[in-house]
Structure formats: structure tokens, C-alpha cells
Amino acid sequence: MTLRSALSVAANRLLCNAGAFLTPQSDPSAVRSLVRSLSPRSTDRPLIRLGPDGDGGYLVPDDFDGIRACFSPGVSLVSGFERACADLGMQVYLADASVVGPAEHHQNFHFTRKFLGVTSDATFMTLDNWVSASMPDPEGDLILQIDIEGFEYEVLLAMSDGLQRRLRIIVVEFHALEELWNRPWFGIVSRVFAKLAQTHVCVHIHPNNSRGVLELNGLSIPRDAEFTFLRRDRISHSEAARIFPHPLDHDCTSVPTPPLPACWIDATP
């Protein structure tokens, strides 16, 4: 993200509660269509929770047989999800230049002190370069769990099609979703979701309760939310998910989590 675009996003955040933007506002019908396309699906792979009940735990499909590794950029104060993957026998690769290592240790943990980005240098690396350096053998399914404070959009757009097809499960915390009302930003975000939809289906959304929900133009958009995607070839049956929050969902902070707004839920019988 350039300095100019970062300043634009910051300024928009100050104005968007009033429905005002420094940039042209997105077409409400386009935003509504994108939201509907992300309605979670319930599949023949039931959701389970990996990691702690609070922050750092995620709902994922119970479909781990044959997954070789988990890649988890963005190291926080907890590594419960990563430990759960390691306990299942996966090699777990973590990356973050802002810390000296993961919050806990495990013999299957491998840490790289770099950020993810769209180029590789002394501080940054691309997702493809990280995976190929960590696992030279290009075979086998992987899990990606990514929480990198807004850089997820550029990282996912830069990901190769070949790597995307290796990711059986993708868990992403998408940030600044209220910026869908910012037309230039909407173009970027919508391309990310369209890219993921080529190979994966959204199976769960959990709004993050740290920044609440923006109500605008008849739509309710969580500012930050955790999304789980399952690769299409792993699904033999699906239908619209109906129960929100899921019984295994837990609040990320002490502030109660808002339920997933109705506009995100497929109401088709």
C-alpha cells in the first residue's frame, strides 16, 4: 500500500460513519452483490475449532488428512491455532518481522523473521517464495492462516494459481472491510474475493468485535472479520449456512461480538 493510499484509507475511516468519503463511493448494488457472493456454505465437512476459545482460535473444516503443513504469517501473543496444527502432525511455518519468535515453542514450528509482501528483500518475502523456500517439494496440500493487518489483500492477489490450488483450507482475517464503500479500494478487495472464489468456497465468517459494524446504504459490514474457505474439490455437498454465531464461535475480546449481519446470510430456502 502506498503512503497516499494509506492516508486515503485513514481519512475515509474518520468520515465513513457519516457516509462521507474522500474518494468516489462504491455502487451499493456492487457492494451488495459482493456481500451475497460470500454467504457462508455448510458442507459435508463439519466445522471444528482449532486453537483457544478467544483470540487466536478459528473455525475450520474437519478435513486434515494428508495436509503437510500450515503457513501462518502474522505472529501474535498466542500461537494456539498453530500448536493445534502442529499437534496434528503438520509442519508449521510462521513469519513476522515485528517479533523475535512465536508465542510458544513446538518441535514442528519453523519461524522466519520477515513480513509478507509482493516483493522479496531483506525485510519482506512473497508467499510463493516463502512456501518454496520452506518446502522445495511442490506436492501436498497446505493450510494458510493469515492475519497481517491489511496486507492480506496484496499478498493474496500476488499469490500464484499453483499455490492457491495447494491450499486446502484458507483462514483470513480481512481488515478494513468498511472500505468497501471506497470505490478504488472496492476494486482491489473484490478482485481478492473473486480470485479465491475460483478455487474455494466460504464456509464461515466470524465478525471481529474489536471495531464493530458499519451501517450504510442498507448494508451492515463488519469492519474486520475472520473468513474460512475450503477448496471446492473437497466438497461433495453444500447448502446455505443458517446458524450464526456458530456454537463454537467465541468473542475475540471482552466486548461482545456482533452476530453476522443478515445481509451476509443466504436466505434462499
Residue pairs with C-beta under 8 A, 6 or more apart in sequence:
1 9
1 150
1 151
1 154
5 184
8 22
8 23
8 182
8 184
9 176
9 179
9 182
9 185
11 22
12 21
12 22
12 23
12 179
12 181
12 182
12 185
13 176
13 178
13 179
15 21
15 22
16 178
16 179
16 181
16 182
16 214
16 216
17 214
19 216
19 217
21 181
21 182
23 182
23 183
23 184
23 185
24 183
24 184
25 181
25 182
25 183
26 180
26 181
26 182
26 183
26 186
27 183
28 217
28 218
28 219
30 186
30 190
31 180
31 181
31 186
31 217
31 219
31 221
32 218
32 219
32 263
34 180
34 186
34 189
34 190
34 193
35 219
35 221
35 263
35 264
36 263
36 264
36 266
37 193
37 197
38 193
38 202
38 205
38 227
38 264
39 202
39 240
39 241
39 264
39 265
39 266
40 202
40 203
40 204
40 205
40 240
40 241
40 260
40 264
40 265
41 201
41 202
41 203
41 235
41 238
41 239
41 240
41 241
41 266
42 203
42 238
42 239
42 240
42 241
42 242
43 61
43 201
43 203
43 230
43 235
43 237
43 238
44 235
44 236
44 237
44 238
45 61
45 62
45 63
45 203
45 230
45 234
45 235
46 61
46 62
47 59
47 60
47 61
47 62
47 203
47 204
47 228
47 246
47 248
48 59
48 60
48 61
48 62
48 248
49 57
49 58
49 59
49 60
49 248
49 250
50 57
50 58
50 60
50 80
50 81
50 84
50 85
51 57
51 58
51 78
51 80
51 81
51 82
51 83
51 84
52 78
52 80
53 250
54 250
54 251
54 252
54 253
55 76
55 78
55 252
55 253
56 76
56 77
56 78
56 79
56 80
56 81
57 80
57 81
57 250
58 81
58 145
58 171
58 206
58 226
58 228
59 204
59 206
59 228
59 246
59 248
59 249
60 143
60 169
60 171
60 228
61 169
61 203
61 228
61 230
61 234
63 168
63 169
63 230
63 234
64 88
64 90
66 140
66 141
67 88
67 90
67 140
67 141
67 142
67 143
67 168
67 169
68 90
68 91
68 135
68 140
68 141
68 142
69 90
69 91
69 92
69 93
69 134
69 135
69 140
69 142
69 143
70 82
70 85
70 86
70 90
70 91
70 92
70 93
70 142
70 143
70 144
70 145
71 93
71 95
71 127
71 130
71 131
71 134
71 142
71 143
71 144
71 145
72 81
72 82
72 85
72 92
72 93
72 94
72 95
72 144
72 145
72 146
73 94
73 95
73 96
73 115
73 116
73 127
73 130
73 146
73 147
73 148
73 155
74 95
74 96
74 146
74 147
74 148
74 149
75 94
75 95
75 96
75 98
75 99
75 101
75 102
75 103
75 111
76 103
76 147
77 103
78 103
79 94
79 102
79 103
79 104
79 106
79 109
81 145
81 171
82 92
82 94
82 102
82 106
82 109
82 145
83 92
83 104
83 106
85 92
85 143
86 92
86 106
86 107
86 108
86 109
87 106
89 108
90 108
90 143
91 108
91 110
91 134
91 135
92 106
92 108
92 109
92 110
93 110
93 111
93 112
93 130
93 131
93 134
94 102
94 109
94 110
94 111
94 112
95 111
95 112
95 113
95 114
95 115
95 116
95 125
95 130
96 113
96 114
96 115
97 113
97 114
97 115
97 123
97 124
98 115
99 113
100 113
101 111
101 113
102 109
102 111
110 134
112 125
112 130
112 134
114 123
114 124
114 125
114 130
115 123
115 124
115 125
115 148
115 151
116 124
116 125
116 126
116 127
116 130
116 146
116 148
116 151
116 155
117 124
117 125
117 126
117 151
117 154
117 155
118 124
118 126
118 154
118 155
118 157
118 158
119 126
120 126
120 129
125 133
126 155
126 158
127 144
127 155
127 156
127 158
127 159
127 163
128 158
128 159
128 160
128 163
131 142
131 163
131 166
132 138
138 162
138 166
140 166
141 166
141 167
141 168
142 166
142 167
142 168
143 167
143 168
143 169
143 170
143 171
144 167
144 169
144 170
144 171
144 172
145 170
145 171
145 172
146 152
146 155
146 156
146 170
146 171
146 172
146 173
147 172
147 173
148 155
149 175
150 175
150 176
152 172
152 173
152 174
152 175
152 192
153 174
153 188
153 189
153 192
156 172
156 192
156 195
156 196
157 188
157 191
157 192
157 195
159 195
164 195
164 196
164 198
164 199
165 199
165 231
167 200
167 231
168 230
168 231
168 234
169 228
169 229
169 230
169 231
170 196
170 200
170 227
170 228
170 229
171 226
171 227
171 228
171 229
172 226
172 227
172 229
173 208
173 224
173 225
173 226
173 227
174 189
174 224
174 225
174 226
174 227
175 223
175 224
176 185
176 223
176 224
177 189
177 221
177 222
177 223
177 224
177 225
178 214
178 221
178 223
179 185
179 186
179 189
180 186
180 189
180 221
181 214
181 216
181 217
181 221
196 229
199 231
199 232
200 229
200 230
200 231
200 232
201 229
201 230
201 231
201 232
201 235
201 238
202 227
202 228
202 229
203 228
203 229
203 230
203 241
204 226
204 227
204 228
204 241
204 246
205 225
205 226
205 227
205 228
205 244
205 260
205 264
206 225
206 226
206 245
206 246
206 249
206 257
206 260
207 213
207 222
207 224
207 225
207 257
207 258
207 259
207 260
208 222
208 223
208 224
208 225
208 226
208 252
208 257
209 251
209 252
209 253
209 255
209 256
209 257
209 258
210 224
210 252
210 253
210 255
211 223
211 224
212 222
212 223
212 258
213 220
213 221
213 222
213 223
213 258
213 261
214 220
214 221
214 223
218 263
219 261
219 263
220 261
220 262
220 263
220 264
221 261
222 258
222 260
222 261
240 265
240 266
240 267
240 268
241 265
241 266
242 265
244 259
244 260
244 265
245 257
245 259
245 260
249 257
251 257
